[in-house]
Amino acid sequence: MPDMVGAAIAANRFGFGARPGELRAISRDPRNWVKAQFAAAAPLPAPVAALPPGEDDVLAFGRWLAARRMRNGGGDAMMRRAEREGVDDEDLRALSVEDDFIRTFRARGVAAIDARLMAAVLSETPARERAVHFWSNHFTVSALKPAAVALPPSFEREAIRPHVAGSFAAMLRASTQHPGMLVYLDNWLSIGPNAPAARMPRLRNRPNRPTGLNENLAREILELHTLGVGGGYAQADVQALAAILTGWTLERPPLAMIVGDQPGRRPASALFRFLSAAHEPGAHALLGRSYAQAGAAQGERALDDLAAHPATARFIATKLARHYIADDPPPAATARIAQAFARSNGDLRTTMEAVVECEETWAEPFQKFKRPEEYAISALRAANVRELPAGAGALAVGAMGQRIYAAPGPDGWSDRAEAWLSADLVWKRVEFAQTFAARLARADIDPAAIGEAALGPLLSDETRRAVVRAESPAQGLAILFAAPEFQRR
Amino acid sequence: MRFSRRTLLAVGGAALAVPALAYGQSAALRQKKLVVFILRGGMDGLAVVAPVGDPDYPRVRGRLATQSPLPLDAMFALHPRAPTLHALYGAGELLPIHACATGYRERSHFDAQNVLETGAAAPFARDSGWLNAALATLPRGAGGVALNAQAPLILRGDAPASTWSPSVLAAPNDDLMTRLMDLYDARDPALAEALRGAQSANAIAGDGAMSGGRGRGVEAAAALARVAGNFLTEPNGPVAAVIELGGWDTHANQAPEQGPLARALAALDASIAALRDALGPSWGETVVAIVTEFGRTAAPNGNGGTDHGAAAAAFLAGGATAGGRVLADWPGLSQRALHEGRDLRPTTDLRAVLKGVLSAHWRVSDRALATSVFPDSAGVAAIEGLVRT
């Protein structure tokens, strides 16, 4: 018997809301509809596949950085590098600083945001796409850090997407080795105090050059990516992991590629390098366990052990439950998810199945407020939109307070509404509802039917009445999008 | 099913409250307002507060030397596009501070702004701001408002922080609002409360602000400052506001009448005038701190602009500011005096200035100032006498 309530919950809780007709298909078996999306291999969504290779984003930043250095007192050093690398200094001088930061990266960023939005709007496997958003937020790389400005899209595509139905340990490794994360959390600058590189005069004699450990990435791996705050690590563990990760850096693009106009062709992840000259030699003790020096394998073993730590299972389960079930998730559900994570050695397909099997997920709808991006995507899906003007989605979501790929810190956007939802932003959501409805509305649309198709039996009588009684299709649609059951999931 | 407040969302918290109605405060502190202007991009202190009395000034500044400055004292003069600031100086309500910088000495905007806002000794050392940390020392409920869609780092932390921003999209029309309010009242009290809160905040912000505050330029900046003033004067309103102004990164052609620096400065000047007018009598109890992440090179670059430097100028303004003088331990502009041979040398720590303000204006303890507000800053002593108490 078709389960329309279950279908509406599945579409909204696990996906990005229903496109017209989708609820009926889901209603045959809502739980399996979610699970099946994690069971099969998934091709890269077309809009995401169309973006330039990640290496090109790295080159774009290198180009801008070189231009800035030429202008800001680093010109001499750049010229010396040009001589070393056999690059014509005229090519270097020709780099335009007039293409300043914003102009250089705005178009690139907008294209990537449009791709992410359209991938979700058009997705036939929206639960899987939601998982991409969840994990991309868990391992945040934010464009707010200028050195990482161009990197969040390739990070998401290369380090997150391949693993959302696979192994957490593999995702952790891919994240930690990706240039996006290495740059965002400064590990590329980290040099072991006893590493050969720390003794190189070229590094030592330049003021303001890093010649020591940078703990940023190590700390966030422990605090945000694996064990969580209170996960039983101490400052000594942060330092040990930082030492273990010294030398994890990215291949610096040759100057000839920076000044040339050849596009980058490789994924950014291919630029990962283990630089033994920067690596702190010796064994290091992390959480009571010693890791012998073995190049990058030392860090890979440490990450594998962190992924398998019981505190990691609890922390990840809490975050999943908070994302999918409720801002204050029921402890019993969290415990079951943690158990599934631990027993499956961090298999994310098994873990997601445990989330789906939590009765709490299905018992009480609408416990969560949709985040601005989820909200916009669900409206676009409900309205059966298939294309968007360039930049319109980025603008709309930004106006609702959460710029895509630009979370304020490495902890990403909170899954607790009280952390971000202000009265002003509720107002902005109503503005979005009205504006978007006005753009879509034609005389022949039926807002009540759109509401039925999106929410099924979860559409309330009060909302249906308000939609039907509206003075115009545009107003009816605005009421539907602003309705409580459309703003929540 | 009717959505109950509890099962749906804990919306009673500060995050959903209206900025202007969020805080109950002790009567004594309620009047003491602090407004922070963050000038993003690195204001050229030598252009805005020109050391015209320094013998090296004409040589070092070359074609960027000021033509028609507004005199301050024997050494300094104000940029001609800052008439409001100049008038405040005459009234004893503006205190320019020169050769002033945070502890950060490199030249990245973003690292420097991070330090400026966190108050920490190094970039990206923490995820919360000094203004919020100072608010957290005040009686419970004292909060701040940021005139932005997201609270900037300076206002992030445990103390209540609200946001208000002008809309990019059109405001909901009245008929839609009436219908939605009926629906929310029937189905979702939490959303109803939030939307009513936003309505009253918008009413306090004022109609002009709704359209005028959008975009860039002088009018938009002044409109935002007016909104800030309106929030601050609301009974039980916030005690602090943060306004961010951009356009200070003047790498090229910065001198002309309509050049980038003149435009940015005109926006600041108009903002201060609008804030003073909106605050009315509260202006007398207000300190405005105008700060930037770093100064710029002493000499012009090859494009008639200036590049990222070290020390800058800062301002304190407002009726509670002990102004009418320039605070500067002037390092000079000779080649030897310049920081790394190119930038104005920092001689006053911005934290010492801000500590002086927070200590006198809000009675923040020395201990809090040296730990939670400006971590690891025990060696930086507050400057006294900046505020009329």
Interface residues (C-beta under 8 A of the other chain):
Chain A: R71 N72 G73 V97 E98 D100 L144 K145 P146 D186 N208 N216 D327 D328 E364 F366 Q367 F369 L395 A396 G398 A399 G401 Q402 P408 G409 D411 A417 E418 A419 W420 L421 S422 A423 D424 L425 V426 W427 K428 V430 E431 F432 A433 Q434 T435 S460 E462 T463 A466 A470 E471 Q475 A478 I479 A482 A483 P484 Q487 R488
Chain B: M1 F3 T7 L8 L9 A10 V11 G13 A15 L16 A17 V18 P19 R105 E106 R107 S108 H109 F110 F124 D127 A149 Q150 L153 R156 S162 T163 W164 S165 S167 V168 L169 A170 A171 P172 N173 D175 L176 M177 R179 L180 D182 L183 Y184 A186 R187 D188 L191 A194 L195 G197 A198 Q199 A201 N202 H251 A252 T297 N301 D307 H308 R342
